[in-house]
Amino acid sequence: MAPPPPKQLVLAASSADAGVAAWDLRTGAEEIRHRPCASRPRALASVAGRFLAAAQAPPSGGNSGTVHFYHWDKPQVAVKSFPAEPIRALLADQEGSYLIGGGSNGNLFLWEVASGELLHTWHAHYRAVRCLALYDYLLVSGSEDGSIKVWDLITVLDEQSRLEAQTPYLYSFNQHALPVTDIACFLGAIAVSSSEDRTCKIWSLSKGRMLRSIQFPTSIDSVALDPRSHVFYAGGRDGKIYVTAMGVDISSHGSDESSILGALDDHSKAVTSLVSSTDGLLLVSGSEDGNVRVWDTRSQQVTRKFKHSQGPVTNVLIVTPKRVNLPPLHPLHKVCSANGEVEPRSVILPRPENDVPIPGNRTSIFMERYLDELQKYGGSSMLFDSGLNIQNGAQNQQGEWRSRYLELQDLFVHEVLDQMPSSRNP
Amino acid sequence: MAGASGGFLAGVNDPLLKPRLLRAVVAERLPQPGGAELPPVELASVLDAVRTHGLLTEALPDRAPADPKLAEAWRAAVDSWVERVVALVVSDSAYSCWLGTCFLGVTFQECSNERFAESYSNWYEKILPNLQQEPSTLQLVTVISCTSMSDLFVRLAKFSNLKKEASSFAGRIIESVLRLLNENGLVADEAIDLLCTVIKLYPSSVNRHYNKVESTIAAKVMSTEVNVKPSKKFARTLALLPSVRVSEDGCSLMIRRILIVVNNLLNDAFIGLEGEKNGHDIMLLLVPPGADSPPTLGDQVRSGGDVHVTKKFRVYTVPTISALMHCCSVMLTSYYPVQVNVPMRALVALMRRVLLVDGSLHKKLFPSTTSLHQELICFELPSLHSTFLDLLNATIKGMRSQLLPHGASIIRLITEYFKIAKLPTLRTKAYIILQLLLTSMGVGTSLHLLEAAVSNAIADLSDDGGSDMTIISTNPSKVANESSSKIYSKKRKQEPQVQNSVISASEKAAISPRKRKGSSIQIASKGMAPETTGDVRISTPLSVKIAALETLEILLNVGGSLQTDHWRSEVDLLLINVARSACDTGRSYKQKSSTFGEPSISDLQLASLKALLASFLSSPYARPPYLAKGIELFAKGKVEIGTKLAEFCSRALLALDVLTHPRALSLEKAVPVGSGLNYSAQGKTVFGGGTYQMSVHRDQPQAMEVEDMYDDWLASTKDDEPAEAAVTDSGAGASTAGTMLEDGRQLNPMAEDPKIEPPRIGAAAQDVPPSSKSDVNMVDAAADEIAKPSTVENLSSSNAVSAPVYATNSDSQKHAIPSFPEQKCTDQVGHLENRSPAINVPSSKLGTSNEISDAPVVGSGHQAPDGRSTSFAELFGSESGVDSESDDSVPDIVDGDPDSD
């Protein structure tokens, strides 16, 4: 049932209706299978580890898509949403505040998770959006028409900024000749995109240009970055996972072959999705052959193999489910609420209560300070000196305590003088 | 007495020591109930003994075999201690009672778990009467009772099995505590701490008294008598209240109620200073039409009505607002077990409402607005702004990614606010908000904040180039020269800010008033800087500079490679100069740290080096242009053993090691040739670490010259200084013109340097992009106009200064560049050198007059640094001024860089 926090799950979804399978990465046992779910590639997203969202492939001939939310511990769908068009690519931001969907008509949708409100929707590409990636709040979208666009969400979400901006997007890259299949972003504002045109291209999001293009022997359906960022993995349609260097030796420039360092070869069919573990030691791949494989990246061997279904695996994820007090999930709205009538619901997300710092030992601190103060004036007898002149001490850093104790002293003097003249007066 | 017997100990660590010591303390040093007063030294030593030796812990050593005798002896000793302390507590004598409660509080912290669990209820009952008594008891006793009681609860909270009892205990004191809240300052202060502890630890115990607690605290917060510090405590406690009744709405309701109260207070305050509708609009956001308005917070409070109107602001409105906003900030930044809705739109609108009030009258003057009212508000405005900046800060921290939909409006707000923020504290806070925004929302924000951050930081920092060094000198002319150049360089960047054309010519004549006038107008924050004659610090306060540096550092970290062509070279140059001058200053004289808590020059050094490191590490070039100089600074800093600076410098050197000795080739190396051209050329300019103006060179041949030039420059500093100044001119011209006069600019240093071969220059000259010419033309027209009067104003000697300037600037596209006469330049230099003593005064005058006449003007502006540096070099160059001179001219050059394509 509820996995303890350190438990890591490998999730896999298929485009055939085989549900989302969750295996424990350590034990290899299948934990749960969320049904129903039939997702196309890049349509499965873990919302900050709190719950799972999966955009469903439209039924054949249908022109309506659904998005399913699943709780970790319940196999059935928790919430169903019906966005305006079938969602091809789904992405959640790091904190799970927003869900971003790329539609099959080339529109992008930005929902607020807490309320389900559709904050903004805009036309991004001529054809379907195939993949999405986020770098901070730069959204990178790749489309079937081969274009990649980079959006600054701050601008996108603000009407005035949108009007001021020259182009709705930050950059538009058109170097890919065929549909873009996957995009991964990494530190230093680097993005790697893969395409059916048999290349992967490395982009600098800060400079807004292509840094490299790497030719592969086959169409590339998925990329995953090693967290150390020196290599990335490209899943080919030929079933191989190409290990590719991010940088390239300057001495051999021109020949891109040099950057392909090797290949992990075990899948019999196209590798549709890849994900690297946060420590970079494991790589999980999903293939059209219906299997999910876990690779040890150092030995380049398969360490685990999960059988998902007969149908092609389209999505794999590694998640660490978080057990938090999850507020009720809201379905994603179909349209934007009329000109901002409804306020976007900004929320402070529930978080495991960290221990409230409560100052202890106050009595002794109190006493120490108090006694210090007294000693400064030569002992308690000074207390009863009504003409006690409080000097400005040099200890500004104790300002707060100081003022308190000066007050205290005054009080003491008055109290003692007023109320206990007989016993206390010197 | 009894403790003295029992033979010798094994040593200081012998556990047997402890019972003996404790017995001795009880027997000899603790007074009897009703006994005489102890001197504080004695009390302090008792306290110290108990805590140092852990006399009450009854912690038997682990490894030693169980020693029943020891345990027994210790237990007995602690028993006797407790007995005595309790006897003191219940004693009639107030002093004994006070003392006993103190030591009982210490016992709560120190005693063993078993003992505490056994006796806590007994102790609780002993202290309770002191809290419950009517105010007739000695207040000191009440105070210490609150403190010990809160220690009791803190300790009790660690026993999870006693939670229920503890909770009921807590419930019993609430009423008394509420009564104590209304007592005088000190008692209320401790009582609120106790209440705070109780709410945090046992929220359920407060549930029954919720309404009473809330109204009492609200009344205190909104009363006129509580002074600032405790009222913050009250506000914090108020912020805790929603946790008493955990619900999704509790907190958000509280925030809304607070915002309503504040909004209403502001309606009163801002009459005439803002549009009529502001308050109403915010109200609509808080209470949507049709919805019931939430119960008013502190409704029974007479809203400061009894205070005289002139005092009302100061004693009631502003403190109340700031306490309530503090409460809001605390609520926004705490964690809740449930999801809490925040009325962000209203919050942002409210912040906007306050932060954009600059005290000027709104267009539609209200009949009720008097100048007195305006004056009163302006008096309090900084503290209001400060409060709301804190709120903004808390909002950004608390809302994290949820801020995104409001990101753009907050960015706009803070950008606009920078124009209002003139006081150092406010400016510092505004910078901190920039930093928060940059870190919280990442690279996307830097797109939006780039301009605000860079222009403001440059404005605040660019008076730094060498000025700190000369500040120590009280020589008025020198200072004036410095200041004029500073003002000048600032001006170019902050053209919109400049409105000082009103300053009359007579003011210009007097050097020191002019200095102040100029500086305070240029950068408003300077207005706050103490400008006594003894303290010649005329630049931006250190705290602002540090904040600006930190902002730049974060900007570089987050978006250092973003749109680099527009700003990077300028910022890089600025940072190396600031770092150099900060380090030089730190070395050349020891600054008296004026008051504690204020940043010192070493903080500035640290901040500047940190920013410098960020500039190196995020550099878009294969090798950052000023790397060599930077490494030198870090290496020097590393020697200051034991300081934070040294610690940081060694880390910085480690980080730079990767840069200087690359272990793997960077991605940029593989860039297609076309776009990568810049960078490959840059790689060759590495030697030019010291010749800052070379950073922008695009042409390889020129870059190759750098080395020569640098050497030459170093070798004969004095002679070259005028040349430097000339460089400054053209660079400045280009920047103001906003054009790409880059090649023309580069020409100057080349031409003036005798070692440079003319053919290269010619080649470079032809590189001037045609597009820039028109821009330059326009600017020149303006320049000519304005500059003429100033030339006239100057003595004949100053013509030498101004005339060449024209040549380099206005003619750059016509004749100067194509056939740049090397001869001419050297002539010029000679000219300046010969005349410089005479030039001194007029040139400084010139500088300021230009600055005053009109900032955006290019041509006239040029002359300021020119004249200044010339005279400066001549007069002081041979002494201390050499370094500062070069430092100084550098920021001016920076200005040219951003335009470098």
Interface residues (C-beta under 8 A of the other chain):
Chain A: D93 Q94 E95 S97 Y98 E112 A114 L119 Y135 D136 Y137 L138 D152 L153 I154 T155 L157 D158 Q160 S161 L170 G188 A189 I190 I202 S204 L205 S206 K207 R209 M210 L211 R212 H230 M246 G247 V248 D249 I250 H253 N325 P327 E343 P344 R345 S346 V347 I348 L349 P350 R351 P352 E353 N354 V356 I358 P359 G360 N361 R362 T363 S364 F366 M367 E368 Y370 L371 D372 L374 Q375 G379 S380 N396 Q397 E400 S403 R404 E407 L408 L411 F412 E415 Q419 M420 S423 R424
Chain B: E37 L38 P39 P40 V41 L43 A44 L47 R51 S93 A94 Y95 C102 G105 V106 F108 Q109 L138 Q139 L140 V143 I144 T147 S148 S150 D151 V154 R155 A157 N184 G185 L186 D189 D193 T197 K200 L201 K229 E248 C251 L285 L332 Y335 Y336 P337 V338 Q339 V340 N341 V342 P343 M344 R345 G398 M399 R400 S401 Q402 L403 L404 P405 H406 G407 A408 S409 I411 R412 M441 G442 V443 G444 T445 L447 H448 G559 G560 S561 L562 Q563 T564 T595 F596 G597 P620 A664 L665 S666 L667 E668 K669 A670 V671 P672 S675
